[in-house]
């Protein structure tokens, strides 16, 4: 494929020869591609790095890229050969995936960045970074001379490393010598008064037609006044500009509130929404909310009516889960200064606030897990009479299982630490969406297998051979060590539970920086570190890649506990790098794990 010639032909045919954005985009669009061993299209490393560094990927500008890509695709049918069209189709698919992914992953990351930058200004660290100082967490004090908590400061600074604003050296943390890193700290100071509260709840009350008190209304008007919008396609690097960070901070609670009041589903279908429909008691508030979404490029506003864009429809469909999960860690952000000075204290995320977001995020992976369970039973002859869902949420895994099983009599069990979560699941049961014979176990810490096992036995349920399914729940174990996770898995193993669970994979800092906004891991790793939880790699990380902050993999912990990994039934998402790596290391975003107790594995002659 003559890439140079094809680029020129496509640009000319599309009338984009003088368009600088098209000129940058076409270099990735017209490039050699291939199909990975997992069946995903992939770019070359050079094409990916060019796209990452030189093509805008965030918000409204990402929409411009999609429009330009569409124009190039339109003329490719006539200008490209059959062989060339195969490469172009693969490249276009990867580009769209990266843009759609960034629309979902960037805002939560940048919402957190805004909180962290604001806090660093208030404790006096930000001015020191701007002055060129190296920050050593163990030796850093606030403006009053009070020592800052070294672990918490390290966690905050590390988030800014993963997002490209700081660099970590052997001595400590320093500001990256780039205009965007400097601009972030120069333009954004402490967060505005009142915004450390859970602003999404205020938006949702306005959308529900409730009357806000004057202070609340003024807060929403202030947040959405003079919205920052990046307009230039010029791209120094993938690192988000200060405008994109500030816009994320203002816009994210609006989208979370839309999910709370049930508006996202219709928007994902492309249905228009007026300011008066959105906030019937106060259309001005509705108009401000739509203006924030318009600034992000998720809707186009004409008069009082907003119509979702192509990018926006994707965000309204897939964004509420990741947006909402990160936003439930608002209690940590509201107390970020206290935590920096005195450690975590009593800050704690109520999982009740996390239920809806988790349900949205886990629905797809539960389908994959239940599919794997069906295949396992069919292939091995394994049968079970008890289905348990831990870290219950609203019971999505159970709902899917019950729907598949039909009239087959099963014992269903739902367990969770949070009463709010169990209450949501009971409400689902009363509505006929969960089985009537389902047993609920309250105050069940997933890190305490004996608690669940004892409740099963006291209710006449034999745990041996039962299936335990968990969606992103094991990372919630607080204060993890490898030894602690080994003990937890051993408890479930010795009780005879088949263990199927989903977890996002921990990535290295280098992974996070090099893949930009191609995953949601930077923000997830940060909030989990702040709350004492922990992500782990799915599988052992090659020695050359492993760093001291990476824990043992889920596979290592489970197999040390006696479990046998049923490899044929493990399913994975796409890899984090959309191109092959020379060393072969390319972890997936998340993994659906499948572990079988040793005795059962031997009886089934499991390989």
N, C-alpha and C positions, 0 to 999 in steps of 0.2 A: 504494500500500500504506500503510494507516494503521498505522505502526509501533507507536505508543503503545498503541493499542487491542489489537493482536495480542499484544504483550508481556504485557499484563495477562491476556488470555484464556488464553494458554499457561501462565503461572505458576499461575493459578487451577486450570486443568484438571489440572495436574501436582501440585497440592498444595504448590507451592513459593513461594507469595506472601510468606512470611516468611523465605525462605532468602536470605541476603545474597550467597552465591556465585551462585545462580541469577539473582538480580537484576542482577548485573554481567555474567554470561555472556549473558543474553538480549538485552542491548543490541547485541551483535555478531551474535548468531544471527538476530535480527529486524532486518535492515538491507538496504538496496538493494545488489544485487550485479550483476555482469555477467560475461561470458566474454571472456578476453583474446584477442588476435589469434592466439596460439599454442594456443588451445583450453582454457586453464586457467581454472577459476573464480577470481574475484577479488572482494575486498571494496572498499568505499570507503576512502579514506585515513582518514577520521574513525573508522570502525568498527574498522579495524586498529589504530590508535593507542590506542583505548580498550581493546581486547583486550590489547595488549602491556603497557600500564601497569597495568591493574586486574584482570586475570584470571591466577591462578597458572598457570605453564606447566611447572614442573619436578617430576619424581619423583612421589612419592605424591600430592601435591596435583593434579598433572596427571591422575592417575587419577580423582580426585574430579570434576574438570571433565568428563571423558569420561562418567562415570556421569550427571552432571546433564544433559549434552547429550543422552544417550540418552533420559532421561525427557522432555525437551522434544520431541524428535523423535517420541516415541510418541504424544503428544497432538496434534501438529501435523497428523497425517493427518485428524483429525476437526475441528479448530478452524480450519484455514487453507484459503483458497481455492486453486484450481489455480495462479493466478498467484503467490500468496504462497508456495505450496509449492515453486515453482521457485527463488525466492530463498533460501528456507530450506535447500533441498538443497545449493545452491552454498555458502552460508555454512557449513553443517555440514562440508562437504568441506574447505574452507579451514581451519577450526578444527582438525579432526582432523589435517590435514597439519602444521600448526604444532606441535601437541602431540607428534605422532610424531617430527617433526624435532628438537624440543628434547630429547626423550628420548635421542636419539642424539648430538646435537652438544654439549649442555651439559656433560656429565661430563668429556670430554677437555679442554675449555676450562678448567673449574674445577679439574681436577687440576693443570694447569699454573699456574693462579693461586695455588694453595696453595703450590707450590714457590717461586714468585716472592716471595710475601708472606713466607714463612719466611726466604728469603735476605735480603730487605730489612731484616728485623729483625736478622739477624746482622751485617750491615755497618753498622747504625745509621741507615739511611735511613727506615725505618718510623716511629720515634719523631719524627723531624723532620717528616714529613708530618702526623702526628697533632697536632704542635705548631703547624701552620699555615704551615710554611715552604714556600718554592718551591724545588724541586730542579732545579738546572741540571747536567746530566750532566757537562759539561766542567769543572765546578768542584767536584765531589763527591768526598770521601774517606771511607774506612771509619773504624771506631772507633780504629784505630791511627795514623791520619794517612796511610795509603797511598792514593794516588789510584786511584779506580775507573776501569775502562775505559769511556770515554764512550759508545762505540757500543753496548756490551753493556748498559749501564745504560739507555740510551735504548730499546733493544729491550724490556727487561723492563718499563719504565714504560709503554711504548706498549701492551703487552698489557693492562695494567690500565686504560688509557684506553678501549680497545675494549670492555672488559667493564663499563665504567661507574663504576669506582671512583676514577679520577683524571681530571683535566682538563688539557689542554695549553694553555698561554698563550704569548704571545710571549716571556715571560721564562723559562718552564720548566714543570715539572709540579707540580700542587697536588692535594690531596685534595678530592674532590667533597664539598660540604657536605650530605651525606645521612646518615641513621642507618645505612644498610646499609654505606656506604663506611667510616664510622668504626668500626662494629661489626666489620667484617672485620679491621682492623688491631688493634683492642683485644682481640678474642677469640682470634685465631690468631697465635701467635708462631712461633719457629723450628719446622721440622718435627721430629717425634720422632726420636730416635736409631734408626738402622737402616733408616729408611724411604726413604733416598735410594738404596738398593739396588733391584734389579729384583725387587720383592716378588711379582710375578705368577709368577715361576719357582718361588718357594717354595710358593705356593699350588698350582701345578700338580703339584709333586712330592708334596704331601700328597694331592691328588686322585688321583694315580696309585698311591697305596698305599705310597709310600716312607716310611721312618721319618725324622722330622726330628730334628736335634740340638736339645738344650734351648733354646738361644738362638733358633733359628728358630721353634720352636713358640711360645715366649713372645712373639715379635714378632707373629705372626699373632693371638694372643689379645689382645694389647695394642691392635692396630690396630682390632679389632672390639669392644672394650669400650666401653660407654657411647656407643653410636652417636648422633650428633646428628640429630634429626628435627625439621623445621619442621612445626608443626601448624596454624598460623593461616592462614586464607585471606585475611587482610588483605594488601593489595598496595599498597605505596608506589610501586613502580616495577618494571620488568622485571628489575632488577639482582638477582643471586642473593644470598641471605642467607649469613651466615657458616656456618650449619648446612649449607646446600646445598653450599658450597665444601668444607667438611670431609668431608661424606659422600662427595662425588665422589672425594676423595683416598683414602679408605678402600675404597670399593666398586669403583672401576675395575679395579684389579689382579685382583679376584675374577672379574670377567666375562672379562677377557683370558685368565685361567687356564682358565676353563671352555671357551673356544674351543680352547686348546692341547690339552686332553684329550678333545675331541670331544663335549662335552655340549650345546653350544648348539643343535644341529640338533633334538634331541628336545624341548628346552625351547621352541623356536620353534613346535613342533607342539602345545604345550600339555601335554606329558607331565609327570607329577609326578616329583619327585626327593626321595629321603630323604637325611638327613645321613649315614646309614651307607653308602648307595650312593655318595654323592659322595666321601667320604673313608673307605674301608673300614678303613684302619688306625688311624684316629683320628676317630670320629664327632663328638667335641666340636669339632674343627676344621671338619668339614663343617657342623655346626649354626651355627657362627659365620659361615661364608661365606654360608649361606642367610639368616642374620639381616641381613647387610649388604644383600643383594638385597631382602629384605622391607622394610627401612628406606627403600629407594629406590622401593618400590612396584612392583617388577618381579615379585615372587612374593608369595603369601600363605602363611604358614607355620601349619600346624595340627599340633601335636605335633612329630614329627620330619620331617614331609613338607611340601615346598614345591610349590605349584601356580602356574604362570605366570599372571600377570594379562594382560588384553588389551594393556596398554601394554608389559608385559614380553615378550610374544611378539614384538612388533615389534622390541624392543631385541635379543633373542636372534637374530633373523633378520638385522637390518641393522646392529646396533651393533658387532659384533666387528671389522669392517674399520676404521672411524674410531677406535674405542677402541684397537685394537691398533697402528695406524700411529702415533698420537701417543705411545703408551707405549714404542715402540721408541726414542724420543728420550730415554729414561731416562739414558743416559750423559751427556747435557748437563745434566740435572737433578741427577745425582749430583755433578757438578763445577761446579754453578752458582756457588758462591762463588769457586772458583779462576778461573772464566771472568770473573766480575765484576771481579776484581782484576788479572788478567793477560791477558785475552783468551782466545780459543778454545784456544790451545795445540794439543794433539794430540787433543782430543775429536773423536770421529767416530762416526757411526752405522753399524753393520754392517748392510748390507742383508739379510744372512742372517736376522736377527731380524725383518725386515720382510716376508719372503716370503709367509707365510700371510695376514697382514693385507692386503697389497696384492692378493693373489689374490682375497680375498673382496670387497674394495672395487671391483675393476676388472671383475669378471665381467659385470655388466650392461652396462657401457659397451662392452666388447669385442663383445657381441652387436650393439649399435648400429653400431659401426664396421664389423663384417663385413657387416651388412645394407647399409650404405652402399657398401661395395666391390662387393657383388653388383649393386646397382642401377646403379652407375657402369659396370660392365662390360657389363651388358645394354643400357644406353642409348647407350653410345658405341662399343661394339665393341672396347674395350680388352681385351687379354689379357696375361697375365703367366705366367712360369714359375718365379719365385722369390718366396717369402714369408719375410720376415725379421721377427722380433720382438726388439726391443731393450728394455733394462730388463726382463729376461725373467721374473723371478719364477719361477713354476712352469710357465710356458708356456701360460697360459690362452688367449691370443689364437690361438696356434698350434693348440691342441687344438680350438678351435671351427672354425678354418679347415679343418683336416684332416678333421673330421667332415663338413663341408659338401662338400668336394671329392671324397670317396669314392675311387675308383680312379684319378682323374686324376693323372698323374705331375707332381709339383711338387718343386722343391728347397726344403727348409725349413732355415732358419737361426735359431739363438737366440743372442743376445749379452747379456752382462752384465759389469759390473765386478767383482762379488762372486763368489768361488768357491762360496760357500754356495748362492747362487741357482742357479748352473749345476748344482751337485750335486743340488739339489731337482728340477730339470727332467730330469736324467738318470735320476733315480729314477722320475719319471713316465713316461719313455720305456720303461724296463725293465718297468714295470707295464702297458705296452700303451696308455697314454693319450696318447702323442705318437708321431709317425712314426719308424720305425726309421732312415730315411735322413737324419734331422735332424743338421745340422752345428752344433756348439757352439763359440762363440768366447769364450774366457775373457779376463778383465782388459780388457774392452772398455768404455772410457769413452764414454758417449753424447756427450760434448763433444768427442770426437776422431774425426770421421768417417773420416779417412784410415786409422785402425787397422782399422776394420771393413772398409772397401773393399779394403784390401790383403789381408786374410784371405780375402775372397770370391774375389779374382782368383787368389790362390795356390792355391786349391782348384778352379780352373777354372769359377768362377761369374761370369757377366757381370752386373754390377749394373744395367745400363741397362734400365729398364722393370720392375725389381723393385719389390715393395711392401714398405714398411717400416712396421710398426704398433707404436705405443708407448703404453702406458698410464701416464699420470702420471709420465713419466720425464724430460722435458726440464727440468722445474723443479729436478732434482737436479744440474744443472750448477753447480759451485761458483764463487763469486766472479764472478757474472754482470755483464756490462755489455751495453749494446745492441750495441756493435761486436762483442763476442765471440759473441753469439747470431747476429748476421748472418753471421759467418764460419762458424759451425757449420752453419747451414742451407745456406749456399752450398756447403759440402763435400758434403752429401747431394744437393743439387740438381745440381751439376755431374757427379756420378756417375750421375745419371739415375733416382734413386729416387722413386717415388710415396710421399708421406708422409702417413700417417693417424695422428693422435695425439690423446689425451685430456689435457686439463689443467683443473684447477680455476682459476677466474678470480680474479685479484687484485681486491680491493675497496678502496675508500677507507675511512678511519677513520669518516667519517660514515655510510657504508653499513653498516658493522659495528655501530655503535651503534644506528642507527635500526631495523635488522632484528633486533636482539636475538639470539635463539638460532635464527633461521630459516635459518642456514647454518652450516657447520663451518669457516668461513674464518679466524676469529680465531685459533684454536689452530694451524691449518695455517700461517698466515702467520708466527706466532711461531716455531715450530720450524724452519721453513725459514730464517728470518732468523738464528736461533741457529747453524745449521749451515752458513751460507754459501750456501744455495740461494735460489731466488727464484720466487715466483709472478708472473705477468704478466696483464694484462687480455687477454681474447680478441681484442677489436677496439679501435681507437683510442677513447680516452675523450674526451668533449667537453671543449674547452678550459676551460670554466667549472668543470668537475668535477675536472680533473686537478691532482694535487698533486706536489710535488717527489719524494716517495718512490715514486711509481708509475713503473715502467719502460715502455718501448715495448711495445706489444701483440705477441702471438704473430703476428698477421696482418701487422703492420708489418715485423717481423724477417724472416718468411718471404718476403714479396713483395719486400723489398729484396734478398733473396738470389737472386731470379729466379723463385721459384715463382708459379704462378697458382692462386688460390683457387677451388676447385670449389664454389661457393656452394650449389648444389642438393643437395650431398651432405654438407654440414655439418649436424650435429644438435646440439641444445642441450637442457639440462635446464630446469627451471622457473626463472622469474626470482626474484631475491632479495627483492623487494618484492611482497607478495601483494595489491598494489593499484596502480592506475595513478598515475604521477607527472606533475605538470603540465609538467615539462620534457621528458618522454618518455624520460628516461634510466632504464633498469631492467635492469641486466646479469643474465645467467644465472649459476647456480651453477657450472656447468662446461660445456665445449664439446668436441665431437668434431670436430677440425679435419681438413680434406681438402685437400691441396695437390699439384699436379701440375707436374712440370718444364715449363718454357716450351716446349721443343721438342715434347714429347708433347702438350701442350695445343693447340699450333698444328696438329699433325697430326690431332688429333681434332676440330678446329674447336670447341674448348670455349669457351663464352661466358664 
